[in-house]
Each structure stands twice: as structure tokens, then as C-alpha cells.
Amino acid sequence: MWLYVTQIDEQYIVNPVVGGAPFTKGLHVLPGKHRVKVKYLNLDKFSGNNATFAKSEQELSLETEKGHTYVLRGSRSAEAFNFFFEDKGKNYNQDCLTPETYHKVFVQGQVVPGC
């Protein structure tokens, strides 16, 4: 499953042609109001040479505060995927945002000490 930010305030974070998301521990933005485009992609079924993907894109409004960390989250219901940002406040452990740890904590719901 891939869940990532594609644009912030109409500026691409990823190559719009390739569409791939860079692995990152986060993006830094100034405090204030932002428009954030997010994308979800998941390999739903794979059989022989056929693959079925689930895709969803959405633009969210986000008002950020200085020093806060916001984690992109989502939940899937049937064919729809709903996105939201979770405010983790100040002094959040940035090591929790590495791709491997993010997947464990926020996708699989595992408990990782310090996250």
C-alpha cells in the first residue's frame, strides 16, 4: 500500500509524470493554511498476469502550527479511501516517520516503542 502527499499548495512533491513518491521522513511547511493533495494506491488482487489496483486521490485543507508534526492517515471502506492528518503535537519522535516504522505503526497498527 502506498499513501503519500503529491502536492502542497499546488506545488508538486512528486514527479507528476512518473507519479512516484519519494521516501522521506516528512515535509516541512510554514505554519498556516495549506491545500494538500494526497494519493492512495494498493495492489488489491494479483492472479497470473492480471493485477487490480485500488486508487484514490483527494485534496485536504490543513492548518499547521509551528513545531507540530502531522501524520498522514487514512481508512478504507469498500471502494473509497478517506484521508486525514493526525496532529502529533510538538516534540514528536521523527524516527517514527521512516518508511518502515511509519508502515508498522500507522498502517499495520503495531506498537513500536517511542512512537
N, C-alpha and C positions, 0 to 999 in steps of 0.2 A: 504494500500500500504506500502511495506517495501522497503527502499532504503538505502543501507549501504555498508561500507567497509568490505571486507572479509580478505584481505591480504595487507601488506605493505612490499615491498622488500622481497617477498616470505615467510614472517612470518605471520602465521595465527592470525587474530584478533578475530575470532570466532572459536568455536569447529568445525573442518572440518567434523566430523561425524554427529553431530546434525545440524550444519549449522545455528543455531540461532544467531542473532546479539544482543549483549548486549546493553542496554540503556545507553547512555553515552552523556556527553556534549562535547565530542570531543576526539581526539587522538593527542598526542604531538610527533612531529618528529623533528629531527635536520634539520637545513637549508641545502638545496642541492637537488640533483635529486633523485627521488623515483619512483618506479613502484608500482602502487596501483590497486588492483583488487576490483571491485565493483559489487554489485548484486542488482537486482530489482525483486520483487515478488509482484504480485497483484492478488487478487481473482476477476476474471473477471465476472464469472456467477455462480449463485447458484440456482439450481432448484431441489427440492425434496432432494434426497441423492447424487446428482451429483454436483460436483464443477469443474470449469475450471479455471486454473491459467495461468497468463502470467508471463514468466520468461525471464531474460536477465542477462548476465554477460559480463564484459569487463575489460581489463587491460589498465590503463591510465598511461601516463608519467606525473609527477608533479614535478616542481622545486619550492621549498619553500624558503621563505625568513624569516629571524629571526624576531619574533614578529608578523608575519602576521597570520590571520585566513583565512582558506579556507573552503568553504561550498560546500558539495557535492550536485549537482543539476542534473536534468535530464528532458528529454522531450520524450513523447511517440508519435510515428507516425505509425499508423497501427499496425503491429506486432513487430516493432523494438523499442527499448528504447535506447536513446542516453544520455550518461553521460558526465558531465563536472564539473570542480571545479571552483567556483567563488572566487576570491581573495577579501576579505573584508578589507584588509589592516591591519594597526596596531590599537590597542585600540578598537576592535570590542566588543560589549556587549556580553559576554559569556553566559548570561542568555537567549539569543535568541536561543541557541543551545540545550535547554532542549527538550526532545522528543515532548512534547505538543506544545511548541512555534515554534519549527522547522516545525512541520506539518502545523500549521496555516500559517506561513509566506512563507515557501518555497514550500509547496505542494498545499495549498489552495489559496495562493496569498493574504491572509488577511493583513491588516495594523495593526501592533502591535507597539505601541509607544516605541521608543528606539531601534527598530530592523530594 
